[in-house]
């Protein structure tokens, strides 16, 4: 049955059923983060930062640092697809475990292509929505001759647009796990699967998202609180903003390896738990919706019952 309790029990149950997989995902992400982090420090300072070295110039952002950033983006994009599908397999195909359900094959390439299509489509949708709102505001403002009326309509219009975009995202939320399950991109299938289940899905995502945001903001303030405070105090002054960035980079360079590794591991653990829950709620919802639509086989129904117990 597709309800909030079923979806959430399947989501949080991943941590209890597959602690070894979560540990492997976290270790993989941590190794990648540490390697690329030390490479970035070396590109910017000329040292790997094994000892605190406040005399280096972390603001020297040259071609090596830019190359590391490009490599980091590609690596973490692919790693994200691998871990996302691993979480989906843990829920939708729990028998396919292997190396913590991690693969790098056609499923991940399909997910990557689907991600680009999704981002392009969503960008077009946002552009069209904003254009429609702006046109309506302009027409009302011209017809009424009242800037206040136009401004009020603009606020209401953009709030309505935000609500519409959230509705579309929730309706399409089974897209990625369903595409893995069916071994093909299934946009219409995801849309049909979530029909009439918006509020259930929205509530499940919200319950998972809110604590993740709270903990994430707390960790962000722990790591970058001083930088945020300097940016706020700068009040838009470019020189002060640049100085804040240089101060933060200098602090990172002077941190030394032990503390840098500790911070990276803490952030990696939070990131992987958050990713497991966020991808897990999509997969768990898809599993519940598939069960409710009677699309799965009898064997898979019994498997699902075991998953959600």
Secondary structure as the mmCIF struct_conf table of DSSP 4:
data_model
#
loop_
_struct_conf.conf_type_id
_struct_conf.id
_struct_conf.beg_label_comp_id
_struct_conf.beg_label_asym_id
_struct_conf.beg_label_seq_id
_struct_conf.end_label_comp_id
_struct_conf.end_label_asym_id
_struct_conf.end_label_seq_id
BEND BEND1 UNK A 3 UNK A 3
HELX_RH_AL_P HELX_RH_AL_P1 UNK A 4 UNK A 17
HELX_RH_AL_P HELX_RH_AL_P2 UNK A 19 UNK A 45
BEND BEND2 UNK A 46 UNK A 47
BEND BEND3 UNK A 50 UNK A 51
TURN_TY1_P TURN_TY1_P1 UNK A 54 UNK A 55
BEND BEND4 UNK A 56 UNK A 56
TURN_TY1_P TURN_TY1_P2 UNK A 58 UNK A 59
HELX_RH_AL_P HELX_RH_AL_P3 UNK A 63 UNK A 92
TURN_TY1_P TURN_TY1_P3 UNK A 94 UNK A 95
TURN_TY1_P TURN_TY1_P4 UNK A 98 UNK A 101
BEND BEND5 UNK A 105 UNK A 105
HELX_RH_AL_P HELX_RH_AL_P4 UNK A 106 UNK A 144
HELX_RH_AL_P HELX_RH_AL_P5 UNK A 147 UNK A 171
TURN_TY1_P TURN_TY1_P5 UNK A 172 UNK A 174
HELX_RH_AL_P HELX_RH_AL_P6 UNK A 175 UNK A 182
TURN_TY1_P TURN_TY1_P6 UNK A 183 UNK A 183
BEND BEND6 UNK A 184 UNK A 184
HELX_RH_AL_P HELX_RH_AL_P7 UNK A 187 UNK A 193
TURN_TY1_P TURN_TY1_P7 UNK A 194 UNK A 196
HELX_RH_AL_P HELX_RH_AL_P8 UNK A 198 UNK A 234
TURN_TY1_P TURN_TY1_P8 UNK A 235 UNK A 236
HELX_RH_AL_P HELX_RH_AL_P9 UNK A 238 UNK A 253
TURN_TY1_P TURN_TY1_P9 UNK A 254 UNK A 254
BEND BEND7 UNK A 255 UNK A 255
HELX_RH_AL_P HELX_RH_AL_P10 UNK A 257 UNK A 292
TURN_TY1_P TURN_TY1_P10 UNK A 293 UNK A 294
BEND BEND8 UNK A 296 UNK A 296
HELX_RH_AL_P HELX_RH_AL_P11 UNK A 298 UNK A 308
#
